[in-house]
């Protein structure tokens, strides 16, 4: 159904939009010059919505997820990653190991939080990468294409909540700083080969490409346990050794040293996400669409461009507010939370948007406000520019737009204090939300106007 409001006079017309009806209103005509009449309309249109599979997303990042978890509604997620390590140009050990001997080596997986049961026993396994990975940052990467899966470099059982750490250390009540980490012992021979290579073949450390050929990286995955995902923010390996320091009295002292290699933005980290049990979310549903991350399912809306074109003709498009309504969170342990932000953009532009590190422009890409838990809504504001875009480029085709959970990094303007977006990326934490698609919730009102009409 279309409700139209015709009003004479722009100022007065905009002030009384709430009283729309199907008749021409003469309000304000006595103060409007002839030929300067304005008409404002509000037409209602019905959007359609469905759940769409997104089995892979672009995820260029040094953070990631490690582990496996199952949700009764949103299915199973297993996540791991392949990573290279940054090497400074012409790298050398900071000190000369005592007698040229390396003592030990380990991998450290630093994490900031977790999802799921913190006491679930999990096992991490580390494999060597044998072939330098391609710069393909999509989460459907096949680790076996690059890795030697017959060689295990290290394994470690762990729980997200490390019960071996005392409360005094964990809560910062001692001089010891606690950082949640999983430490995996690696073969000392690897560290020894590193040192020997710096001495015998320093060209292997001349630049990053040369280093990648010498040491392509590691594949870090979960091989036991389900019920927990770690949010990894840094991955490093350390080579430990002793070296001598000349004392003030001419006597040498033996001290401990180490070399550290980190995953950074200069190198490749490929996040791998495997999903299962998503099929029920993709079945036709008259009530809801679903979104589940990472790399699971999202909502696709269809905007009725052909109907809009026929209805509004050449009128100016003024306002099309869009709000999506969510259902309450499921009532079970470790239920997924809704993502904080949603991004709305034409489906055919999703790939380029993330690969080119774009942000919202309020022309073809719109960012919702942060999720309002009190009203369970995502509000996008005025998306009428999206209608204009389609009417100008493909007026005879309805427009499919994707609604995608994203992470947002911001900065504040030093003068105005206004916060603006620096980076938008696919949301890589576990999340899930049901969007209501009943007709009443999928109905939108489009405000248009025309001027100097002969009516």
C-alpha positions as CSV (number, residue, x, y, z in Angstrom):
1,X,0.0,0.0,0.0
2,X,1.2,3.5,-0.8
3,X,0.4,6.5,1.4
4,X,0.9,9.8,-0.4
5,X,1.1,13.2,1.2
6,X,0.8,16.3,-1.1
7,X,1.6,19.6,0.7
8,X,1.9,23.1,-0.6
9,X,5.0,24.9,0.7
10,X,8.3,23.1,1.6
11,X,8.7,24.5,5.1
12,X,5.2,23.8,6.3
13,X,5.1,20.6,4.4
14,X,8.1,19.0,6.1
15,X,6.8,20.1,9.4
16,X,3.6,18.1,9.2
17,X,4.8,14.9,7.4
18,X,3.4,12.8,10.3
19,X,-0.1,13.6,9.1
20,X,0.1,12.0,5.7
21,X,-3.0,11.1,3.8
22,X,-4.1,10.5,0.2
23,X,-5.6,14.0,-0.3
24,X,-4.0,17.3,-1.5
25,X,-3.5,19.7,1.4
26,X,-3.9,23.4,0.9
27,X,-1.9,24.3,4.0
28,X,0.3,27.3,3.4
29,X,-1.0,28.1,-0.1
30,X,-2.0,31.6,0.9
31,X,1.7,32.5,1.5
32,X,3.2,30.7,-1.5
33,X,3.7,32.7,-4.7
34,X,2.1,31.3,-7.8
35,X,4.4,28.9,-9.5
36,X,6.4,28.2,-6.3
37,X,4.3,25.3,-5.0
38,X,6.0,22.2,-3.6
39,X,4.6,18.8,-3.1
40,X,5.9,16.2,-0.7
41,X,5.0,12.5,-0.9
42,X,5.4,9.5,1.4
43,X,5.1,6.1,-0.3
44,X,5.5,2.7,1.4
45,X,7.3,-0.2,-0.1
46,X,7.9,-3.8,0.9
47,X,11.4,-5.1,1.1
48,X,12.1,-8.9,0.8
49,X,14.8,-10.7,2.8
50,X,16.5,-14.0,2.8
51,X,19.5,-15.8,4.4
52,X,22.5,-16.3,2.2
53,X,25.5,-18.5,2.7
54,X,28.9,-16.7,3.0
55,X,31.3,-19.6,3.3
56,X,34.4,-17.4,3.0
57,X,35.2,-13.8,3.8
58,X,38.2,-11.5,3.3
59,X,40.2,-11.4,6.5
60,X,43.5,-9.6,6.2
61,X,44.6,-9.3,9.8
62,X,47.2,-10.4,12.3
63,X,44.5,-11.5,14.8
64,X,42.5,-14.6,14.5
65,X,40.5,-17.4,16.2
66,X,41.9,-20.7,17.4
67,X,39.7,-23.6,18.5
68,X,36.3,-25.1,17.9
69,X,32.8,-24.5,19.2
70,X,29.2,-25.7,18.6
71,X,26.0,-23.7,19.0
72,X,22.6,-25.5,18.9
73,X,21.2,-22.9,16.5
74,X,24.2,-21.6,14.5
75,X,26.1,-24.8,14.0
76,X,29.8,-25.6,14.3
77,X,32.8,-23.3,13.9
78,X,36.4,-24.5,13.7
79,X,39.1,-21.8,13.2
80,X,42.9,-21.9,12.8
81,X,45.5,-20.0,10.8
82,X,48.7,-20.1,8.8
83,X,51.2,-17.4,9.4
84,X,54.6,-16.1,8.3
85,X,56.9,-14.1,10.6
86,X,58.5,-10.8,10.1
87,X,62.3,-10.6,9.6
88,X,64.2,-7.3,9.6
89,X,66.5,-6.8,6.6
90,X,70.0,-8.4,7.0
91,X,69.0,-9.9,10.3
92,X,71.6,-11.1,12.8
93,X,71.4,-12.5,16.3
94,X,71.7,-9.8,18.8
95,X,74.5,-11.7,20.6
96,X,76.6,-14.7,19.8
97,X,75.3,-17.9,21.5
98,X,77.8,-19.5,23.9
99,X,79.8,-22.0,21.9
100,X,77.3,-21.4,19.0
101,X,74.7,-23.5,20.8
102,X,70.9,-22.8,21.0
103,X,69.2,-24.0,24.2
104,X,65.5,-24.1,23.3
105,X,62.7,-22.7,21.2
106,X,59.0,-22.1,21.7
107,X,55.9,-20.6,20.1
108,X,53.6,-18.3,22.0
109,X,50.0,-17.7,21.2
110,X,48.8,-14.5,23.0
111,X,45.0,-14.2,23.4
112,X,42.9,-11.4,24.8
113,X,39.6,-13.3,25.4
114,X,37.7,-16.4,24.5
115,X,34.2,-17.6,23.6
116,X,32.7,-20.7,25.2
117,X,33.7,-22.9,28.2
118,X,36.9,-21.6,29.7
119,X,37.7,-24.9,31.3
120,X,37.2,-27.1,28.2
121,X,40.5,-29.1,27.5
122,X,41.8,-28.2,24.1
123,X,44.9,-29.1,22.1
124,X,46.9,-27.0,19.7
125,X,49.2,-28.6,17.1
126,X,51.8,-26.8,15.1
127,X,52.8,-27.9,11.6
128,X,55.5,-26.5,9.2
129,X,54.5,-24.6,6.1
130,X,56.4,-26.2,3.2
131,X,55.2,-23.9,0.4
132,X,55.1,-20.1,0.6
133,X,51.4,-19.2,0.8
134,X,49.7,-17.0,-1.8
135,X,48.4,-13.6,-0.7
136,X,44.8,-14.8,-0.7
137,X,43.1,-13.6,2.5
138,X,39.9,-15.5,2.2
139,X,38.9,-17.9,5.0
140,X,38.3,-20.9,2.7
141,X,42.0,-21.4,2.3
142,X,43.1,-25.1,2.2
143,X,46.0,-25.5,4.8
144,X,47.0,-28.9,3.3
145,X,47.9,-27.1,0.1
146,X,50.8,-25.4,1.8
147,X,51.7,-27.6,4.8
148,X,53.5,-30.7,5.6
149,X,50.8,-32.4,7.6
150,X,53.0,-35.5,8.3
151,X,55.4,-33.4,10.5
152,X,54.2,-32.2,13.9
153,X,56.5,-29.5,15.3
154,X,54.8,-29.2,18.7
155,X,51.6,-29.9,20.6
156,X,50.1,-28.5,23.8
157,X,47.0,-29.2,25.9
158,X,45.5,-26.0,27.4
159,X,42.4,-24.4,28.9
160,X,41.4,-20.8,28.1
161,X,41.3,-20.1,31.8
162,X,44.8,-21.2,33.0
163,X,44.2,-22.7,36.4
164,X,47.9,-22.8,37.1
165,X,48.0,-19.0,37.4
166,X,47.3,-17.7,40.9
167,X,44.6,-15.1,41.5
168,X,47.2,-12.6,42.8
169,X,49.2,-12.8,39.5
170,X,46.1,-12.9,37.4
171,X,44.6,-9.8,39.1
172,X,47.9,-7.8,39.0
173,X,48.5,-7.9,42.7
174,X,52.1,-8.9,42.3
175,X,55.1,-7.5,40.4
176,X,54.6,-10.2,37.8
177,X,52.5,-9.1,34.8
178,X,50.1,-11.8,33.5
179,X,49.3,-12.1,29.9
180,X,47.1,-15.0,28.7
181,X,49.2,-17.2,26.5
182,X,49.6,-20.7,25.2
183,X,53.2,-21.8,25.0
184,X,54.2,-24.6,22.7
185,X,57.6,-26.1,22.8
186,X,59.3,-26.4,19.4
187,X,62.3,-28.5,18.4
188,X,65.6,-26.9,19.5
189,X,67.0,-28.0,16.1
190,X,64.9,-25.4,14.3
191,X,66.5,-22.6,16.5
192,X,69.9,-24.1,15.9
193,X,69.4,-24.1,12.2
194,X,68.3,-20.5,12.4
195,X,71.6,-19.5,14.0
196,X,73.7,-21.6,11.7
197,X,71.9,-20.1,8.7
198,X,72.7,-16.5,9.8
199,X,76.4,-17.5,10.0
200,X,76.7,-19.7,6.9
201,X,74.1,-18.2,4.6
202,X,73.3,-14.7,5.7
203,X,71.5,-14.1,2.3
204,X,68.5,-16.0,3.7
205,X,67.9,-13.0,6.0
206,X,68.7,-10.3,3.5
207,X,65.0,-9.4,3.1
208,X,61.5,-10.7,3.8
209,X,61.2,-12.6,0.5
210,X,64.4,-14.4,1.1
211,X,63.4,-15.2,4.7
212,X,60.0,-16.6,3.6
213,X,61.8,-19.0,1.2
214,X,64.0,-20.2,4.0
215,X,61.2,-20.3,6.7
216,X,57.8,-20.2,5.0
217,X,55.9,-20.2,8.4
218,X,53.7,-22.3,10.6
219,X,50.2,-23.7,10.6
220,X,48.6,-23.5,14.0
221,X,45.4,-25.5,14.5
222,X,43.2,-27.3,17.0
223,X,43.4,-31.1,17.0
224,X,41.5,-32.0,20.2
225,X,38.5,-30.6,22.1
226,X,35.5,-28.6,21.2
227,X,33.7,-25.8,23.2
228,X,36.1,-22.9,23.1
229,X,37.6,-20.4,20.7
230,X,40.6,-18.1,21.6
231,X,40.8,-14.6,20.3
232,X,44.4,-14.5,19.3
233,X,46.0,-11.0,18.9
234,X,49.7,-11.9,18.6
235,X,51.7,-15.0,17.5
236,X,55.5,-15.1,18.1
237,X,58.3,-17.6,18.4
238,X,61.4,-17.3,20.6
239,X,64.9,-18.8,20.3
240,X,66.7,-19.0,23.7
241,X,70.4,-19.2,24.3
242,X,73.2,-18.1,26.6
243,X,76.0,-15.7,25.8
244,X,78.9,-14.1,27.6
245,X,79.2,-10.5,28.8
246,X,82.5,-9.1,29.8
247,X,82.4,-7.8,33.4
248,X,84.0,-4.6,34.8
249,X,86.7,-6.7,36.6
250,X,87.7,-8.4,33.4
251,X,85.7,-11.5,34.3
252,X,83.0,-12.8,31.9
253,X,79.5,-13.5,33.0
254,X,77.1,-15.9,31.3
255,X,73.6,-14.4,30.8
256,X,70.4,-15.5,29.1
257,X,69.3,-14.1,25.7
258,X,66.6,-14.7,23.2
259,X,65.5,-13.8,19.7
260,X,61.9,-13.0,18.8
261,X,60.0,-13.2,15.6
262,X,56.4,-11.9,15.3
263,X,53.5,-12.1,12.9
264,X,53.0,-8.5,11.7
265,X,51.1,-6.7,9.0
266,X,54.1,-6.9,6.7
267,X,53.7,-10.6,6.3
268,X,50.8,-13.0,5.6
269,X,48.4,-14.6,8.0
270,X,45.7,-16.7,6.5
271,X,42.8,-17.3,8.7
272,X,41.0,-20.6,8.0
273,X,37.4,-21.1,9.1
274,X,35.4,-24.3,8.6
275,X,31.6,-24.3,9.2
276,X,29.2,-27.1,9.6
277,X,25.4,-27.5,10.3
278,X,24.5,-24.3,8.6
279,X,21.9,-25.9,6.3
280,X,18.9,-25.3,8.7
281,X,19.6,-21.5,8.6
282,X,19.3,-21.5,4.8
283,X,15.9,-23.1,4.6
284,X,13.0,-20.8,3.6
285,X,11.7,-19.0,6.7
286,X,8.7,-16.6,6.7
287,X,9.7,-15.1,10.1
288,X,13.4,-14.6,10.2
289,X,16.7,-14.2,8.4
290,X,20.0,-15.1,10.1
291,X,23.5,-13.7,10.5
292,X,26.3,-15.8,11.9
293,X,30.0,-15.1,11.9
294,X,32.7,-15.7,11.1
295,X,32.2,-16.6,7.5
296,X,28.8,-18.2,8.0
297,X,25.5,-16.7,6.8
298,X,24.3,-13.1,6.3
299,X,21.0,-11.4,5.3
300,X,20.3,-10.2,1.8
301,X,17.6,-7.6,1.1
302,X,15.9,-6.9,-2.2
303,X,14.9,-3.2,-2.8
304,X,11.9,-3.0,-5.2
305,X,13.5,-0.5,-7.6
306,X,11.2,-1.2,-10.5
307,X,8.1,-0.5,-8.3
308,X,9.8,2.6,-6.9
309,X,10.6,3.9,-10.4
310,X,7.0,3.4,-11.5
311,X,5.6,5.1,-8.4
312,X,7.9,8.2,-7.9
313,X,8.7,8.9,-11.5
314,X,11.0,12.0,-11.7
315,X,10.4,13.2,-8.2
316,X,13.3,14.0,-5.9
317,X,14.2,11.3,-3.4
318,X,14.5,12.8,0.1
319,X,14.5,10.2,2.8
320,X,14.3,6.4,3.2
321,X,15.0,5.4,6.8
322,X,15.9,1.8,7.5
323,X,15.9,-0.1,10.8
324,X,16.3,-3.8,11.2
325,X,14.8,-5.5,14.2
326,X,16.4,-8.5,16.0
327,X,15.1,-11.3,18.2
328,X,16.3,-11.8,21.7
329,X,19.4,-13.9,22.3
330,X,19.0,-17.6,22.7
331,X,18.6,-18.9,26.3
332,X,21.4,-21.4,26.7
333,X,25.0,-21.4,28.0
334,X,27.5,-19.5,25.8
335,X,24.8,-18.3,23.3
336,X,26.2,-16.1,20.6
337,X,25.9,-12.4,21.0
338,X,24.7,-10.1,18.2
339,X,27.5,-8.3,16.3
340,X,28.0,-4.6,17.1
341,X,27.8,-3.2,13.6
342,X,26.2,-4.1,10.3
343,X,27.2,-2.9,6.8
344,X,24.7,-2.4,4.0
345,X,25.9,-2.3,0.4
346,X,25.0,-3.8,-3.0
347,X,25.8,-7.5,-3.1
348,X,27.9,-7.2,-6.3
349,X,30.3,-4.7,-4.6
350,X,31.1,-6.7,-1.4
351,X,34.3,-8.3,-2.7
352,X,35.9,-5.1,-3.8
353,X,34.8,-3.2,-0.7
354,X,36.8,-5.3,1.7
355,X,39.7,-6.0,-0.7
356,X,40.2,-2.3,-1.3
357,X,39.8,-1.4,2.4
358,X,36.9,0.9,1.9
359,X,34.7,2.5,4.5
360,X,31.1,3.7,4.5
361,X,30.3,6.6,2.2
362,X,26.6,7.0,2.7
363,X,26.2,6.8,-1.1
364,X,26.4,3.0,-1.8
365,X,27.7,1.8,1.6
366,X,26.0,2.4,4.9
367,X,27.1,1.6,8.4
368,X,24.5,1.0,11.1
369,X,24.7,2.6,14.4
370,X,25.9,0.3,17.2
371,X,23.5,-2.4,18.1
372,X,20.8,-1.1,20.5
373,X,20.3,-3.9,23.0
374,X,17.3,-2.1,24.6
375,X,15.3,-2.0,21.4
376,X,17.2,-4.8,19.7
377,X,17.6,-2.7,16.6
378,X,20.2,-1.7,14.0
379,X,19.5,1.7,12.5
380,X,21.0,2.8,9.2
381,X,19.5,6.3,8.9
382,X,18.7,7.6,5.4
383,X,19.6,5.2,2.6
384,X,17.8,7.0,-0.2
385,X,21.1,7.6,-2.0
386,X,21.2,3.8,-2.6
387,X,17.9,4.1,-4.4
388,X,19.3,7.0,-6.5
389,X,22.3,5.0,-7.4
390,X,20.3,2.1,-8.7
391,X,17.8,4.4,-10.6
392,X,20.7,6.1,-12.3
393,X,22.6,2.8,-13.2
394,X,20.0,0.0,-13.6
395,X,16.5,1.5,-13.2
396,X,14.8,-1.7,-14.5
397,X,16.4,-4.1,-12.0
398,X,15.6,-4.6,-8.4
399,X,18.6,-4.2,-6.2
400,X,20.1,-6.9,-4.0
401,X,21.9,-5.5,-1.0
402,X,24.0,-7.5,1.6
403,X,23.8,-6.9,5.3
404,X,27.1,-8.0,6.7
405,X,28.5,-7.9,10.3
406,X,31.7,-5.8,10.5
407,X,34.3,-4.6,12.9
408,X,34.9,-0.9,13.1
409,X,38.1,1.0,13.9
410,X,37.7,4.7,14.6
411,X,39.6,7.9,15.2
412,X,38.4,11.3,16.5
413,X,38.9,14.6,14.8
414,X,41.3,16.6,17.0
415,X,39.3,19.8,16.5
416,X,35.6,18.8,16.5
417,X,36.0,15.6,18.5
418,X,33.8,13.8,15.8
419,X,34.5,10.1,15.6
420,X,35.0,8.7,12.1
421,X,35.7,5.3,10.6
422,X,39.3,4.3,9.8
423,X,38.7,0.6,8.9
424,X,35.8,-1.7,8.3
425,X,36.5,-5.4,8.2
426,X,34.5,-8.6,8.2
427,X,33.5,-9.5,11.8
428,X,35.7,-12.4,12.8
429,X,34.4,-13.2,16.3
430,X,31.6,-15.7,16.8
431,X,28.2,-13.9,16.7
432,X,24.7,-14.7,15.8
433,X,21.4,-12.8,15.4
434,X,17.9,-13.4,14.0
435,X,16.4,-10.5,12.0
436,X,12.6,-10.2,11.9
437,X,11.3,-10.3,8.3
438,X,7.5,-10.0,8.9
439,X,5.8,-7.7,6.5
440,X,5.4,-4.9,9.0
441,X,9.1,-4.9,9.8
442,X,10.2,-5.0,6.2
443,X,8.0,-2.1,5.2
444,X,9.8,1.2,4.5
445,X,8.6,4.7,3.8
446,X,10.2,6.7,1.0
447,X,9.8,10.5,1.1
448,X,9.9,12.3,-2.2
449,X,9.1,15.8,-3.5
450,X,8.6,17.8,-6.6
451,X,8.7,21.6,-7.2
452,X,7.0,24.2,-9.4
453,X,4.2,21.8,-10.3
454,X,1.3,22.9,-12.4
455,X,-1.2,21.1,-10.1
